[in-house]
């Protein structure tokens, strides 16, 4: 075990944050509910990012009705590239369909499995019905161009697109990890489905430790690559990008999910007003002490570049 769960004093000494403290001290005090729609709806997030000139994957279209579902396969063939279909108000990575490429009018997943027109249309209908949405309410589907992820992740991920989750507190990036897809996660960077989470040094983007299903691992389960060798490039740019999302969202406790495109660099794919606590397991220590330090350093005068610089200089050594 990474944490001694039988000893609450040990957890507190390690700065481990539990659900109650997160919900009361971090979320309730810093995230007004009126702002939730900006991050709970991926379409609104994307439009907000465009307004603030924050890079994100190209929006290809929106599925709003059954007519759009019927037209979907032909529409996607005209586009002719890899794409992602996701529910605007989905959660936990549910309802995301990734098509890596098209060939002779056919659609293929990253695994090489073909996806039929009927399957794509059924997926679109399920999204509209609210199958994947928060509370099961009717939803819309978001079509995005598939990112061509950076070569730095070669060997560190299985088929899917890896991302970087950064937790920001009052605009200061505090914790970071990368989520690497595996065969068991079906190529998705989702820890609950079996992706590998790698805690990253907030100053450098260098791997610190890794977990899968909350258990420590040293090598990727499918590629056998030594995870300690991972170094995320464009790190300062990634940290600054996460910090910029504070002005965009106005949320004091925020999860920022970033992907690293081979040609366009870092881009946000999602924001989260209630980011989970598994990132602490990936690090082997809690986030409490870093958030306490941010409280000491915080001033509204800092812009996003200053906040990013302070985070990288002041927080890296705090465990």
C-alpha positions as MATLAB code, in Angstrom:
seq = 'XXXXXXXXXXXXXXXXXXXXXXXXXXXXXXXXXXXXXXXXXXXXXXXXXXXXXXXXXXXXXXXXXXXXXXXXXXXXXXXXXXXXXXXXXXXXXXXXXXXXXXXXXXXXXXXXXXXXXXXXXXXXXXXXXXXXXXXXXXXXXXXXXXXXXXXXXXXXXXXXXXXXXXXXXXXXXXXXXXXXXXXXXXXXXXXXXXXXXXXXXXXXXXXXXXXXXXXXXXXXXXXXXXXXXXXXXXXXXXXXXXXXXXXXXXXXXXXXXXXXXXXXXXXXXXXXXXXXXXXXXXXXXXXXXXXXXXXXXXXXXXXXXXXXXXXXXXXXXXX';
ca = [
       0.000    0.000    0.000;
       1.159    3.526   -0.699;
      -0.688    5.085    2.251;
      -1.184    3.564    5.683;
      -4.977    3.786    5.586;
      -5.284    2.378    9.118;
      -3.553    5.399   10.619;
      -5.352    8.749   10.114;
      -2.492   10.594   11.833;
      -0.076    9.261    9.230;
      -2.388   10.412    6.446;
      -2.643   13.887    7.933;
       1.139   14.077    8.308;
       1.466   13.268    4.615;
      -0.996   16.018    3.696;
      -3.513   13.565    2.304;
      -6.823   15.224    1.441;
     -10.025   13.230    1.893;
     -13.418   13.647    0.245;
     -14.897   15.757    3.045;
     -12.050   18.258    3.106;
     -12.021   18.447   -0.694;
     -15.785   19.007   -0.868;
     -16.019   21.529    1.978;
     -12.707   23.404    2.050;
     -11.744   23.357   -1.618;
     -14.863   22.974   -3.757;
     -17.637   24.609   -1.717;
     -15.496   27.600   -0.752;
     -13.933   28.237   -4.160;
     -16.334   26.993   -6.831;
     -19.672   28.849   -7.012;
     -22.301   26.514   -8.463;
     -23.349   29.140  -11.008;
     -20.006   28.532  -12.746;
     -20.353   24.755  -13.041;
     -22.061   24.781  -16.466;
     -18.897   26.223  -18.012;
     -16.944   23.073  -17.169;
     -19.700   20.449  -16.866;
     -20.670   20.993  -20.507;
     -17.784   20.176  -22.862;
     -19.316   22.196  -25.679;
     -19.556   25.290  -23.484;
     -15.983   24.676  -22.326;
     -14.775   24.567  -25.917;
     -16.615   27.754  -26.866;
     -15.295   29.495  -23.751;
     -11.760   28.369  -24.625;
     -12.119   29.866  -28.086;
     -13.233   33.170  -26.551;
     -10.168   33.228  -24.286;
      -7.895   32.044  -27.124;
      -6.933   28.886  -25.258;
      -6.025   26.070  -27.685;
      -8.212   22.956  -27.826;
      -8.907   20.243  -30.443;
     -10.796   21.435  -33.513;
     -14.573   21.261  -33.245;
     -15.966   19.332  -36.230;
     -19.650   19.496  -35.392;
     -22.414   18.974  -32.859;
     -25.020   16.183  -32.747;
     -28.221   17.844  -31.574;
     -31.075   15.693  -32.930;
     -31.892   12.325  -34.540;
     -31.620   13.896  -37.987;
     -27.968   14.580  -37.245;
     -27.555   10.967  -36.091;
     -28.843    9.657  -39.427;
     -26.480   11.970  -41.317;
     -23.503   11.217  -39.071;
     -21.641    8.452  -40.990;
     -21.744   10.333  -44.299;
     -20.778   13.582  -42.594;
     -17.768   11.909  -40.982;
     -16.691   10.320  -44.280;
     -16.603   13.777  -45.853;
     -14.252   14.882  -43.083;
     -12.059   11.872  -43.800;
      -9.873   12.040  -40.665;
      -9.753   10.466  -37.229;
     -12.263   11.883  -34.792;
     -13.732   11.687  -31.313;
     -17.426   11.616  -30.403;
     -18.167   12.528  -26.795;
     -21.193   13.564  -24.733;
     -21.172   17.240  -23.837;
     -22.209   16.510  -20.255;
     -20.592   13.108  -19.742;
     -18.413   12.200  -16.784;
     -15.723    9.693  -15.872;
     -14.706    9.154  -19.489;
     -18.008    7.454  -20.297;
     -19.470    7.672  -23.784;
     -16.277    8.636  -25.594;
     -15.828    6.945  -28.968;
     -12.395    7.304  -30.547;
     -11.934    6.566  -34.257;
      -8.248    6.635  -35.088;
      -8.546    6.557  -38.873;
     -10.750    5.982  -41.890;
      -9.961    3.652  -44.753;
     -12.065    3.010  -47.874;
     -15.050    4.644  -46.210;
     -14.757    2.478  -43.099;
     -14.123    3.571  -39.515;
     -11.494    1.982  -37.258;
     -10.623    2.221  -33.567;
      -7.046    2.479  -32.335;
      -7.148   -1.294  -31.765;
      -7.824   -1.858  -35.463;
     -11.407   -2.959  -34.841;
     -13.874   -1.711  -37.435;
     -16.863    0.319  -36.244;
     -19.971    0.076  -38.413;
     -22.310    2.890  -39.429;
     -25.000    1.383  -37.211;
     -22.662    1.404  -34.210;
     -21.771    5.049  -34.774;
     -25.430    6.014  -35.133;
     -26.374    4.023  -32.046;
     -23.641    5.781  -30.104;
     -24.977    9.158  -31.229;
     -28.510    8.188  -30.189;
     -27.288    7.017  -26.788;
     -25.625   10.371  -26.218;
     -28.798   12.268  -27.129;
     -30.860   10.110  -24.781;
     -28.606   11.038  -21.858;
     -27.158    7.568  -21.342;
     -23.756    9.038  -20.395;
     -24.751   12.438  -19.039;
     -24.772   13.660  -15.460;
     -28.185   12.822  -14.031;
     -29.264   11.023  -17.199;
     -30.616   14.213  -18.768;
     -30.834   14.610  -22.580;
     -27.514   15.662  -24.059;
     -25.743   16.629  -27.272;
     -22.735   15.023  -28.905;
     -19.482   16.853  -29.560;
     -17.384   15.897  -32.598;
     -13.690   16.728  -32.366;
     -10.749   16.126  -34.625;
      -8.485   13.421  -33.212;
      -5.212   14.696  -31.828;
      -1.946   13.311  -33.183;
      -0.178   12.940  -29.890;
       3.479   13.739  -29.312;
       6.262   11.213  -29.979;
       7.439   11.574  -26.380;
       4.728    9.112  -25.374;
       5.909    6.371  -27.758;
       6.146    3.171  -25.744;
       4.524    4.768  -22.705;
       0.936    4.275  -23.815;
      -1.156    1.597  -25.507;
      -2.917    2.809  -28.678;
      -4.925    5.671  -27.145;
      -4.166    9.338  -26.563;
      -2.488   10.114  -23.197;
      -3.303   13.282  -21.306;
      -1.963   15.347  -18.426;
      -4.238   16.181  -15.468;
      -3.249   19.289  -13.528;
      -5.022   20.387  -10.365;
      -4.956   24.143   -9.865;
      -5.812   25.992   -6.696;
      -6.693   29.666   -7.099;
      -4.941   29.546  -10.452;
      -1.677   28.029   -9.174;
      -0.885   24.565  -10.606;
      -0.400   22.332   -7.564;
      -0.353   18.693   -8.690;
       0.141   16.990  -12.042;
      -0.001   13.491  -13.475;
      -0.180   11.899  -16.877;
      -2.728    9.179  -17.623;
      -1.520    6.500  -20.013;
      -3.961    4.235  -21.809;
      -3.657    0.449  -21.622;
      -5.226   -2.551  -23.312;
      -7.572   -3.064  -20.373;
      -8.678    0.594  -20.526;
      -9.548    0.125  -24.226;
      -7.113    2.821  -25.273;
      -8.685    5.442  -23.002;
      -6.783    7.575  -20.497;
      -9.175    6.772  -17.664;
      -7.794    5.533  -14.339;
     -11.040    3.837  -13.302;
     -10.954    1.772  -16.502;
      -7.352    0.680  -15.984;
      -5.146    3.430  -17.392;
      -1.805    4.035  -15.671;
      -1.442    7.222  -13.654;
       2.061    8.696  -13.412;
       2.722   11.441  -10.880;
       4.787   14.261  -12.392;
       7.252   16.716  -10.882;
       5.415   20.046  -10.958;
       8.690   21.832  -11.790;
       9.930   19.655  -14.644;
       7.263   17.221  -15.868;
       9.509   14.291  -14.946;
       7.880   11.049  -13.787;
       7.936   10.474  -10.034;
       5.963    7.239   -9.528;
       3.155    5.320  -11.226;
       0.020    3.382  -10.286;
      -2.586    1.202  -11.966;
      -5.812    0.351  -10.133;
      -4.299    2.221   -7.135;
      -1.303   -0.134   -6.955;
       2.274    0.935   -7.614;
       3.803   -0.146  -10.929;
       7.212    0.498  -12.443;
       6.627   -0.498  -16.096;
       3.754   -0.090  -18.532;
       1.708   -3.333  -18.410;
       1.484   -3.655  -22.213;
       4.718   -2.175  -23.552;
       7.000   -2.977  -20.569;
       8.515    0.509  -20.854;
      10.174    1.834  -17.703;
       7.774    4.562  -16.586;
      10.441    6.367  -14.569;
      12.039    7.448  -17.863;
       9.029    9.518  -18.915;
       9.686   13.233  -19.293;
       6.803   15.367  -20.575;
       8.047   18.038  -22.972;
       6.731   21.609  -23.336;
       6.311   21.550  -19.563;
       6.404   25.283  -18.859;
       3.880   25.816  -21.636;
       1.597   23.126  -20.168;
       1.752   24.655  -16.689;
       1.019   28.125  -18.060;
      -1.891   26.754  -20.082;
      -3.410   25.203  -16.955;
      -2.951   28.453  -15.051;
      -4.741   30.419  -17.800;
      -7.865   28.327  -17.249;
      -8.406   30.105  -13.914;
      -9.447   33.337  -15.639;
     -11.463   31.364  -18.171;
     -13.433   29.345  -15.598;
     -13.145   31.519  -12.434;
     -13.020   28.266  -10.429;
     -10.644   28.163   -7.480;
     -10.336   24.369   -7.360;
      -9.986   23.098  -10.894;
      -8.847   20.037  -12.802;
      -7.341   20.839  -16.211;
      -6.864   18.014  -18.714;
      -4.240   18.724  -21.368;
      -3.108   16.773  -24.400;
       0.139   17.304  -26.253;
      -0.404   17.439  -30.006;
       2.554   16.610  -32.229;
       2.084   19.747  -34.327;
       0.018   22.207  -32.278;
       1.521   21.630  -28.842;
      -0.481   21.581  -25.579;
      -4.275   21.875  -25.792;
      -7.008   21.550  -23.198;
      -9.601   18.832  -23.684;
     -11.639   19.173  -20.514;
     -12.039   21.106  -17.282;
     -13.396   19.663  -14.054;
     -14.920   21.507  -11.097;
     -14.711   18.390   -8.912;
     -11.392   16.726   -9.780;
     -10.798   13.453   -7.954;
      -8.176   12.603   -5.389;
      -6.476    9.654   -7.107;
      -3.708   11.991   -8.205;
      -2.420   11.786   -4.616;
      -1.976    8.022   -4.957;
       0.073    8.543   -8.110;
       2.412   10.774   -6.099;
       2.506    8.829   -2.862;
       1.734   11.923   -0.805;
      -1.156   14.336   -0.369;
      -1.880   17.747   -1.823;
      -2.771   19.450    1.470;
       0.629   20.974    2.194;
       0.935   22.424   -1.302;
      -2.500   24.004   -1.102;
      -1.598   25.459    2.297;
       1.502   26.984    0.708;
      -0.573   28.440   -2.141;
      -2.821   30.103    0.442;
       0.299   31.816    1.823;
       1.521   32.888   -1.617;
      -1.806   33.877   -3.172;
      -2.411   37.394   -4.394;
      -4.880   38.487   -7.098;
      -2.089   40.575   -8.629;
      -0.345   37.494  -10.055;
      -1.079   36.827  -13.721;
      -1.034   33.302  -15.171;
       2.667   33.399  -16.022;
       3.607   34.506  -12.523;
       1.375   31.828  -10.971;
       2.939   29.128  -13.164;
       6.467   30.289  -12.309;
       5.694   30.407   -8.594;
       4.170   26.926   -8.688;
       7.218   25.414  -10.376;
       9.657   27.145   -8.008;
       7.820   26.975   -4.691;
       5.816   23.747   -4.718;
       8.082   21.073   -6.222;
       9.832   20.242   -2.967;
       6.700   20.148   -0.809;
       5.510   16.622    0.021;
];
